[in-house]
Amino acid sequence: MWPLYQGRTCMPRLSELWADGPCEIGSYPAHIMNVSTVAHIQIALNIARNTNIRLVIKNTGHDYLGKSLGAGALSIWTHHLKNVEFIDNYKSDSGYVGSAFKVAAGVTVRELYQAADRHNVTVTGGICESVGFAGGYFAGGGHNPMSGYYGMAADNIESVNVVTADGRFVTASNTSHPDLFWALRGGGGSTFGIVTSVIVRAHPKMPIVTSTFSYSTGGNITKEIFWQGTRKFWELFPSFAEAHTYSYFFIWARPNNTLEFQMTPFWAPNHTISSFNTLIAPWFDHLRNLGIQFTPKTTLHDSFYPAYHNSWGNETVGSSTGLPGNRIFPRGNWEDPAKFERMFAAIKKHSINGRTIVGYHQAPQNRLNVDNAVSSAFRHTLSFLIAVAPVEGAENATQTQLQDAARVLTEDILAPWRVVAPDSEFGGSYLNEANVVEPNWQSSFYGTQYARLREVKRKWDPRGVFYATTAVGSEEWEVRDGEWGTQTQNGRLCRVV
């Protein structure tokens, strides 16, 4: 997904016109098993373990950190495990009774949403259509537009079929290997086993209201007025969370020194147009009182899939123009006025300094009251923001330019956000779209769960068969790729002595 972490030895090309660049295998795996059965997975896993070849698990979709890469590795590719089975009356050992889906590892969220639409139910999944639901997505917790009702995607998993490090095929659930089941749901991908399928809850169909709009600086709207209007949005996050809503937005720092807020969209499950307008009125009225002009396009959809289809799509591969990172901001920052002031000042300064923000308001909490490895940061959050440090020279950047970009991301961009949302107060970072050299990644990515996750890792993978950068237990290994300033996978994987 992010070529910088591959090592830029063979760049993705948009057309044959770009195909004249160098292309060497680099950190792309040397061998690939395109699996279609559990037996294929077991054969590949046993070969890798018994011959001491680096093993890589690749699903589909995206992970910014390069976890599906590995120089010289054997890759197990689960993309074509495509079975989706609807179970109308499912009874689980957790006590859940209701409809569910059995979803194979290569099924994308769009394919799952389409199946749910055919059966008039709703499932929890991400906004990027190509992501494999039963891969690193749910393993990383799985934040989603329906989290205001049903929490994280991992909270909705009732059982997991998985091939373990010793080659066994087992079912993990609340009563079968419960420690493994606990870790697989939110404890990160590519480190506890190779998931072949999951059982996930399906919820009743419900209407969705979406609203898109934008506003910007210019004319009488100064940057200060722009941020007065935007501050009201931040202040309302607790009430928006109480109303079970979610939003996806951008604050663009344009090259012409203007700022633009773009909502794409505000997502309001189980609302009517009237109830949405009542909810959003304090913010919209505030914007209009400031003279900020905007024209919302608000639409009522009768179910999840039409709302999703009209809101998201058009994915692209990652680029070499920037290094991404993110921060999860805890609810406590809204409950303490002084903390809110410090947090908002840091976010505003980031934008005023000419940097773009990709943002969400969301509050998954633990709405289904489950015990799993989902990061404690997601249990306490009201907002999640992504930022990017530009890389001078892009795909031709030198080692020094990459080191400069990594330093800017870690020290200049994310450090102020870490100060106002520290790990010790349930701040954190979403592990699938993160800075690959995030300081103290164990607590930042996994929260208070990390010590228990390490115990499960030692039990189920004592030989360290499964490795992925920043995955649980990865501190025992290093990729010797040289001093590029940011971690790539283009080098030998060696144990740390």
N, C-alpha and C positions, 0 to 999 in steps of 0.2 A: 504493500500500500504506500509506503513512504520510501522512495528509492535511496535516500541518503543512508538509511539503515541497512540497505542491501550492499552498499559500497559503490553504487553507480557503475558497475562493470557491464551492465546491459540494460539500457534505459527503455522503459515502455515507450512505444511510438504511436502517434496518432494516425499516421498514414505511411505508405511506402516511401513517400517523399523524404521522410526522416530516417530511412533505414540505412543510411550510409555511415552511421556512427559505429564506434567499436562495440563489440558484443562478446564478452567472455563470461563463462559460467559463474565465476565469483562465488557468492554465498548462496546461489540457487542450488538446491540439493543435487547431488551427483546421480542419485537413483530415485525413482518414483514408483510406488505401488499404487495404481489406480484401483482402489478396492471396490468390490461390489458385494462381498460377503464377510461375515465375521471370520471365517477361516482365512481369508486373504490377510486380514489384519493380524491374526495370530501368527501366520507364517512370517510376515515382514517383521513383526515385533521380535519374534524368536531369533531371526537372523541377526537383527541389529544387536540384541542383547548378547548373544552367544559369540559374536565376532567383534564386539566392541566398536561398532560403527555408530556414529552419532545418529540419533533418531529425531525426526521432525514430524509433527502432526499438523496437517493442513486441512482446513475445512473450506469455507468460502466466505466472501464478504471482505471485511477489513480489520486489521489490527495495525495501529500506527508504529508499533515498536519492532516489527520484523520477526515475530515469533514463528512464522511459517518458513523461515529461512535457516540455512546452516551449511557452511562450506563442507563438502565431502559427505553430506548426510544422506541417509535413506529417508525419504518422505513418504508417509502414509497419507494419501489424499482421499478424503471421505466425501467429496463433492457429489458423487453419483449414488449415494445411499438416499434414495428419493421417496421411500414409502411414507404415505400419510394415511392413517386409519382413524376414523371417527368412532368413538365408543359412546353410545347414547346413555347407558346406565353403568357408570364405573364406580366401584367401591374400593377405596384404598385402605391400607393399614394405618393411615393417619386419621381415619374417621371421615374423610371426604366422600360424599356420595353425590354424583352428578355426572354431567357429560365431560368428556375428555378427548384428547387426541394422542395417539402414539405417533411420534414424529421421528423419522430417521435423521441421521446426522447431517446429510447434505441438503435438507429441505430449507429453502430460504424463507425469510419472514413473509415476503409477498406471497409465496406459494401457500404458506400456512394461513395467511389472512384470506386468501381466495377460498381455501377449503372451509374455513370457519364461516365465511359468507354464504357458501352453499348450504350449510347446515344451520343458518340463522343463530349463530353464537358469536362470542367475542373471545379472543385470546390476547395475551400480553406479549408484545414483541417490539422491536426497535423501529426507528423511522427510516433506516437505510435498507432498501429493498433487497439487496444482494446478500445480506448477512445470513449465515447459517444459524438457525435458531438453536439447534442442539449442539452447538460448538462452543467457541470461546464467548459467545454472547451471553448465554445463561450462566456459564461458568464464571464470568466476570460480574455477575449480579443481574444485569439486564435492566437498565433504566428504560422507561417506556411511557407513551402517552396516557396509558390507562392506570398508571401507578397511583393516582389519587384515589382509586377504588380498590385496586388489587395488589398494590405494592410492586416489588421487583419481580421480573420474570422468574428468577430462581425460586421465589416464594411459592410459585404455582406448580412447581415440579413435584410429582408424586412418586416417581421411580425413575431410575437410570439404568440402562443396560450398558455395560462397560467392560472392556478388555483391560485387565490389570497388568502390572509390570512383569509378572511371572507367566503371562500368557493365558491366564484363566478368563473365561467369559462368565460374568456374574451379574446379578441384578441387585442394585443398591437401593434400599428404601428405609423407612423408619424401623422396620423389624429385620431387615436383611442387610448386614454390614452397615449399620447406622452411622458409624464414624466416617466411612467413606462417602456415604450419602450426604452427610453434613458438609463435608469439605467440597464435594463436587458442585454444590449449589452456592456459588459466590466466591469460592477460594481460588479462582483463576484457572485458565485453560492450560493444557499441555503438560501437566505435572503430576496428576494422580492416576490417570488412565486414559484410554481412548474410548470415548462415548460413541456408541452405535445408534442409540435411540433413547428417547425419553417419553414419559407419560406426562402431559401437561393439562391442567384444568381448562375447561371451556366455560365461559360465563354467559349469562343471558345477553341477548341482543339489546342494545340501547341506542338512542339517538345521540348525535354529536353535533355541537355547534362549533364552527370554525370561523375565525375572523382574521383577515390580513389587512395591513395598513402600513403606512410609513409617514415619517415627517423628517424635516432636515433644517439645518441652519440656513440663513440667507435672508436678505432684506432686514426686517426688524428683529428677526430671530437670531440673537447672538448665541455663542456657545454656552454662556451662563444661563440664558433662558431655556435653551435646549436641555441643559442638565437639571434645571428646576422642574421641567416637565417629566423628565426621565426618572428623577428621584421619587416622584409620586408612585410610579410603577413599582419601584423597589420597596417602598413603604407598604404597599398593598400585598406583598407576597404572602403574609400569613392568612389574610382573608381569602386570597385566591386559592391557597392550599386547602383551607377549610371547605371550599366549594368544589374540591376534587379536580381542579383544573391543572393545566400544563401549558407551557408556551415555549416556542423556539424562535429566537430573535437574533438579529445582528445589530451591532452599533459600528457603522463603517466610518473609518477615518479616511476621507477621500483625498486624492492628491491635490485638489484645489483648495485645501484647508477648510473644507466643510465637513460637518458631521451629519450622518443620516441614521435614523432608527428605522429598522425594517422588521415587522412582525410577520413570521412565515410558518405557521399561524399561531394564534391563541386558540387553544384546544379545550373545549368545555363539554365533557361527557355528561349525558343525562340532563342537559339544559335545554330550555326553549330559547327562542330569540329574545323573548321578554325577560327571562331570568338572567340571560347573559348580559343584556343591556343594563339591567339593574346592578349586576355585579361590577361591571366595568365602568359605570357612570362616574364614580369619584375620580378616576384617572382621566377619562375623556373630558369631563367638565373642567378639570384642572388645566388640561392642555388648551382647551378653547379659551379659558380665561386668560391664559398667557399669550394668546394670539397665534398659537401654533395650529397651522392648517393641516388637516388630514382627512381622508375619506375612507372609512372602513368598509370592507366588503365582507359582510357577515352572512353565513349560509347555514341552514339547518339540514343535516343529513339524517336519513332514517336509521343508519347503522354505521359501524366502524369502517368497513372497507371503502365505501364511497368517499367518506371523509378523508381517509388515508390516501386514496388514489388521487384525489384532487389537491392534496397538500404537499406530498413529497415524491421525489423521484430524481431522475437526471444525475445519477452519481458519476463521478469521475475518479480516475486513479489519483494517487497522491503526486505531489510535485517535489522538485528539488529546490524550490524557491524559499522554503522556510522550515523551521523546526517547531513542532506543536507541543503544547503542554496545557494543563488545565488545573482548576481548583474547585473543590466542593466546599461551599460556605454553610456553616451550621445555623440552625434555628436560633441558638443562643445569641447570635449577633443581632437579631431582631428584638429579642426580649430585653436587651440591655442597651439603652439609648447611646451610651458612650461607645460601646462596641459597634453599634450601627454607624455612628459618625465616622469612626476610623475605617471601617470596611468600605463605606460608600466613598469616602475620600480617596482610598487607594484605587477603587475601580474607576472613578472619575478621572484621576490623574493619569491612569493608564491610557484612557481615551484621549485626553487633552494632549498627551505626548505623541499623538499620531498613530496609535495602535488600535487595530480592530478587535472587537469582542464578539465571540459567538456564544450565545447564552441560552439558558433554560431556567424557568422557574418550575419547581417540582417538589413534591414531598411524599416519597414512597412510604416512609416510616416503616412499621411492621404491621400492615393492615390485616394480614391473615394470621398473625400471631404464630409464626413458625420459628423454629430454631435451626439456623443454617449459618453458613460462613459469609454471608453478605456483609460487606464492610460496615462498621459502625458509623462511618461518615454518612452513608446513604440512609441510615436509620434516622439521622438528625438533620438532614439538609433541607434547605428551602431554595437553593440555587446552585447551579453548576455552570462554570464559565470556561471557555477555551480561548487560548491566545496563541499567536505564532510569532517567532522571531525570524525576521528575514535573513536569508543567506546571500551575501554578496557573491556574485559570480554564478549562482544557481548550480546547474549540473557541472559546470567547469570550475567550481569553487576549489580553492587550494586548501591544504590542511589548516593553514592559519585562519582562513576565512571561516571554515567550519568550526574551529575552536572558538572564534569570536562570537559566532551565532549561538553556540551552546552556552557560552558564558552569559550572553545577554538574556537568553531564555531563562536560565537557572537563577541568575543573580539580579538582573534588572527587572524582568517581567514577573516571574513567579514568586520571587522572594518577598516582595511587598504583600502579595496575596497570602503567602504562608504566614506572615506576621499577624495578619488580621483574622486568619482562619487556621490556627495551629492544630496539629494532630492531637494535642493534649485536650483540646476543647471540641473534638469531633469534626475538625476540618479534615481534609484529605484530598485525594486525587483519584480520578477514575482510571483504572489500570489499563484499559484498552485504547485510550486516546491520550496518552500521557507523554511526558518528558522521559525519554529512555534512561537518562542519568539523573532522575529525580532524587534529591537527597533523602535519606531515611525512607526509602521506598517501602520497606516492610510495613511501617506504621501508616505511611501515607496512602498506600494502595489497599491494605488489608485491615487497617484499624486495630481494634483491640483483639481481633481474632488470630493474629499472626502466630503467637506461641502455640496455640492449639493446632493450627494448620501444620506447623513444623512437626508436631508429634504424629499427626496422621501421615504426613509425607514419609517420615522415617519408618513407619510400620508398613506401608503399602508399597514403597519403592526404596528399600534399603540400599540398593546398589546404584541408585541415581540413573536409572534407565531413561527417565523423562527429564528433559531440560528445556526451558525456554527463558529468554532474558527477562529478568524481574519476576519470574514465577517463584512460587514457594520452594525454598531450598536451593535456588540458583546461586546464592552467595558462596556455595561450595565449589563453583566453577568460574572460569574466565575464558573469554574468547580473545585469543591473541591476534588481534587484527592491526596492531600498530597504534600510533597516537593520532587518531583522527579528530579528537575533540568531542566526538559523540560515538556511542557504541554502534558498531556494525556487526554483522554475523559472518564477515568475510575473513575467517581465520580459524586456527585450530581451537577446538574446545578442550580445555585441560582442567584437571582438578587443581584447586588452590591448595598449596602445600602449607 
